[in-house]
Amino acid sequence: MDNTVILVVSADDNYSMPLAVTLRSAIVNLDKQRYLLVYVLDGGIEDNNKQRVERSIESCNCRVEWVQVEKKLYEWAKPIKHLSSAAYLRLLIPTLLPSSLSKVIYLDCDIVVNSNLGFLWDIGIENSPVVAVQDSLMPYVSSSGALARYSELGLPPNAKYFNSGVLLINLERWRADSILERAVHYVEEFGNTLNYADQDVLNALFSLSWKELDPRWNQQISSVAQRQQIFDAFIIHFSTPFKPWSYSGMKEADRLFFQYLDQTEFSNLKFKLYLNRWHNSIRRSFRIGTRLKQIGSLSRKLTRRVSYE
């Protein structure tokens, strides 16, 4: 259908609740003249949680297709830090979805949609392999934590580095350019240097060919984000390890997350999540306090040593 917006998300069972929040926020803000077709790349979601996700977005203008992903299809993927091997699932999109599809929107599941995805869908993709937002925390391939091998790839240090949490993907281009095969080859060759899994891979492959998107379509939440940016954001992305269901963060962004959580079948977890946030915040404060004491103790020892010498 011409008015259909095609959305792809991926999750395992641990992310079934955030998945429901992301999809609920997307359907609530979608133009009622649009139809949302959602493909969920299923990394092992339990049946009862699938049912809860579906009930969270029951609507006459939305349908969910569960795409079972066999582990053998991404055995080459290497987990990194807080990112599991499931983070690489978006690289499989061209092979898992119908070949008749020419483009899709991809969203991470640590996201709250705060605008009409139809506007994103209508953005001209031209011949670009992907449309994305420059990463606000690592804006360039040479930024700390970004693309470690950028110089070996012949990339200039000021080449922009994009965040892969919100993508408008040109499936025709990905298939024609054998992106999956090239991605697997890159992981096999440079896997031990990757900081952000598939995000690094995509930047290595598309660094000089991706199209830049209005940053409001992927407003990353961090200590440098401003309150007005949250209010103006089309999509709010909790891209750091400190997720709103685990830690207290920016109040305005957290409020939106729990606002949509209340509208899902996982709303009964709200009290438990608040307790979890409180507990983690106490633990984090304790670790920071302990670390500061250790630094203070070391500083005093060094001061005494200098005075003795």
C-alpha positions in Angstrom: 0.0 0.0 0.0 1.3 3.5 -0.9 0.5 4.8 2.6 2.4 2.0 4.4 5.4 2.8 6.6 7.7 -0.2 6.9 9.6 -0.4 10.2 12.2 -3.0 11.3 13.3 -3.5 14.9 15.3 -6.3 16.5 15.3 -7.6 20.1 15.8 -10.6 22.3 13.7 -11.5 25.3 15.5 -9.1 27.6 14.4 -6.2 25.4 10.8 -7.2 25.0 9.6 -4.4 27.4 11.6 -1.6 25.7 10.4 -3.0 22.3 6.8 -2.6 23.4 7.5 1.0 24.4 9.3 1.9 21.2 6.4 0.4 19.1 3.7 2.0 21.2 5.3 5.4 20.8 5.6 4.9 17.1 1.9 3.9 16.5 0.6 6.6 18.8 2.3 9.4 16.9 1.7 8.0 13.4 -0.6 9.8 11.0 -3.9 8.0 11.1 -3.9 7.9 7.3 -0.8 5.7 7.4 -0.4 2.0 7.9 2.5 0.6 10.0 4.0 -2.7 9.0 6.5 -3.9 11.6 9.0 -6.6 11.1 10.6 -7.7 14.4 13.9 -9.6 14.1 13.3 -12.1 16.8 16.5 -12.9 18.7 14.7 -15.2 21.2 11.6 -13.5 22.5 9.3 -15.7 24.6 5.8 -16.3 23.3 4.1 -14.7 26.3 6.2 -11.5 25.8 5.4 -11.5 22.1 1.7 -11.5 23.0 2.2 -8.7 25.4 4.0 -6.7 22.7 1.2 -7.3 20.2 -1.5 -6.3 22.8 0.5 -3.1 23.5 0.0 -1.9 19.9 -3.4 -3.3 19.0 -4.6 -1.1 16.2 -6.4 -1.3 12.9 -3.5 0.5 11.2 -0.6 -1.7 12.4 0.5 -5.3 11.9 3.5 -7.1 13.4 5.5 -9.8 11.6 7.8 -11.9 13.7 11.0 -12.9 11.8 12.7 -15.8 13.4 16.5 -15.5 13.1 18.5 -18.6 13.3 21.7 -18.3 15.4 23.8 -19.8 12.6 23.0 -16.8 10.4 25.1 -14.5 12.7 27.6 -16.9 14.3 30.3 -14.6 12.9 29.1 -11.8 15.1 31.2 -10.9 18.1 29.6 -9.4 21.3 31.2 -6.2 22.6 31.0 -4.7 26.1 27.2 -4.2 26.7 26.3 -5.1 23.2 25.3 -8.7 22.5 25.8 -10.5 19.1 22.1 -9.7 18.5 23.2 -6.1 17.8 24.4 -7.3 14.4 20.9 -8.4 13.3 20.2 -5.2 11.3 22.9 -6.3 8.9 20.7 -9.3 8.0 17.7 -7.2 7.0 18.1 -7.4 3.2 18.2 -11.2 3.4 15.4 -11.7 6.0 12.8 -9.4 4.5 10.8 -9.9 1.2 12.9 -9.0 -1.8 10.0 -6.8 -3.0 10.8 -4.2 -0.3 13.1 -1.3 -1.5 13.5 0.6 1.7 12.8 0.3 5.5 13.1 2.4 8.6 15.2 0.7 11.3 15.0 1.6 14.9 16.8 0.4 18.0 14.7 -0.6 20.9 16.0 1.9 23.4 14.1 4.6 21.6 10.9 6.7 22.1 9.3 8.0 19.0 7.9 11.5 19.6 6.8 12.4 16.0 5.1 11.0 12.9 7.4 8.3 11.3 5.6 9.1 8.1 7.7 12.2 7.7 10.9 10.1 8.1 9.6 7.6 5.6 9.0 10.3 3.0 12.5 11.7 3.0 14.3 11.2 -0.3 16.8 8.5 -0.1 18.2 8.9 -3.6 21.0 6.5 -4.3 22.5 6.7 -0.8 22.9 3.3 1.0 21.6 4.8 4.2 20.2 8.0 5.7 21.3 8.6 9.3 22.2 11.2 12.0 25.7 12.2 12.9 26.5 10.7 16.3 26.5 13.5 18.9 28.9 11.7 21.3 31.4 10.6 18.6 30.9 13.0 15.7 33.9 11.9 13.6 35.5 8.6 12.7 38.6 9.8 14.6 36.6 10.6 17.8 37.6 8.6 20.9 35.7 5.3 20.8 34.6 5.6 17.2 36.3 4.0 14.2 39.7 2.6 15.4 41.0 1.7 11.9 39.8 4.8 10.0 43.3 5.7 8.7 43.8 2.2 7.4 40.6 2.5 5.5 41.8 5.7 3.9 39.3 7.9 5.6 40.1 11.5 6.6 39.9 12.2 10.4 37.1 14.7 9.9 34.8 12.2 8.1 31.5 12.2 9.9 30.5 9.2 12.0 26.8 8.3 12.2 24.7 6.6 14.9 23.1 3.4 13.7 20.1 3.5 16.1 17.9 5.3 13.5 18.3 4.4 9.9 16.4 4.8 6.6 17.9 1.9 4.7 18.1 1.6 0.9 17.6 -2.2 0.6 18.1 -2.2 -3.2 21.5 -0.6 -2.7 22.5 -3.0 0.1 21.6 -6.0 -2.0 23.3 -4.7 -5.1 26.5 -3.9 -3.1 26.5 -7.2 -1.2 26.6 -5.3 2.1 26.1 -8.4 4.3 29.1 -10.2 2.8 31.3 -7.2 3.0 30.2 -6.7 6.7 31.0 -10.3 7.6 34.4 -9.9 6.0 35.1 -6.7 7.9 34.1 -8.3 11.3 36.4 -11.2 10.5 39.3 -8.9 9.7 38.9 -6.1 12.2 36.5 -7.6 14.8 39.0 -7.2 17.7 39.1 -3.4 17.1 35.3 -2.8 17.0 34.0 -0.5 19.7 30.3 -0.4 18.7 29.7 -3.6 16.8 27.7 -3.2 13.6 27.7 0.6 14.0 31.4 0.6 13.4 31.0 -1.8 10.4 28.3 0.4 8.8 30.5 3.5 9.2 33.5 1.7 7.7 31.4 0.7 4.7 29.4 3.9 4.2 31.6 6.6 5.6 31.8 8.6 2.4 28.4 7.7 0.9 25.7 8.0 3.6 23.1 10.9 3.6 22.8 13.1 6.7 19.5 13.4 8.5 18.1 16.2 10.7 19.6 15.5 14.2 16.1 15.7 15.7 15.4 12.3 14.2 18.0 10.7 16.6 18.5 12.8 19.7 20.9 10.9 21.9 20.4 11.3 25.6 23.5 12.0 27.5 25.0 14.4 30.0 25.6 16.9 27.2 22.0 16.9 25.9 20.0 20.0 26.6 16.4 20.2 27.9 15.2 22.1 24.8 16.7 19.4 22.5 14.5 16.8 24.3 11.4 18.9 23.8 12.2 19.4 20.1 13.3 15.8 19.3 11.4 13.7 16.8 13.0 10.6 18.3 14.7 10.2 21.7 17.5 7.7 21.8 18.8 6.3 25.1 22.1 5.3 23.4 24.3 5.0 26.4 24.4 2.0 28.8 22.3 4.0 31.3 18.8 3.1 30.1 15.7 4.8 31.7 14.5 1.4 33.0 17.8 0.9 34.9 19.0 4.4 35.9 17.6 7.8 36.6 18.7 10.2 33.9 17.3 13.3 32.3 13.8 13.8 33.8 12.1 15.0 30.7 13.3 12.0 28.6 12.6 9.5 31.4 9.1 10.9 31.8 8.3 10.3 28.1 9.6 6.7 28.4 7.4 5.9 31.3 4.4 7.7 29.7 4.5 5.2 26.9 5.3 2.3 29.2 2.0 3.1 31.0 0.2 2.5 27.7 1.7 -1.0 27.2 1.0 -4.5 28.6 4.3 -4.1 30.6 2.9 -1.2 32.7 2.8 -3.5 35.7 6.6 -3.5 35.8 6.7 0.2 36.5 7.1 0.0 40.3 9.8 -2.7 39.9 11.7 -0.6 37.4 11.6 2.4 39.8 13.1 0.2 42.6 15.7 -1.1 40.2 16.6 2.4 39.2 16.9 3.5 42.8 19.0 0.5 43.7 21.4 1.0 40.7 21.7 4.7 41.4 22.7 3.9 45.0 25.3 1.4 43.9 26.7 3.7 41.3 27.0 6.6 43.8 28.8 4.2 46.2 31.2 3.1 43.5 31.9 6.7 42.5 32.4 7.6 46.2 34.7 4.7 46.7 36.7 5.7 43.7 37.0 9.3 44.8 38.3 8.1 48.2 40.8 5.9 46.5 42.0 8.8 44.3 42.2 11.0 47.4 44.2 8.4 49.3 46.6 8.0 46.4 46.9 11.8 46.1 47.8 12.1 49.8 50.4 9.4 49.5 52.0 11.0 46.5 52.1 14.4 48.3 53.8 12.9 51.3 56.3 11.1 49.1 57.2 14.3 47.2 57.6 16.2 50.5 60.0 13.4 51.8 62.2 13.4 48.7 
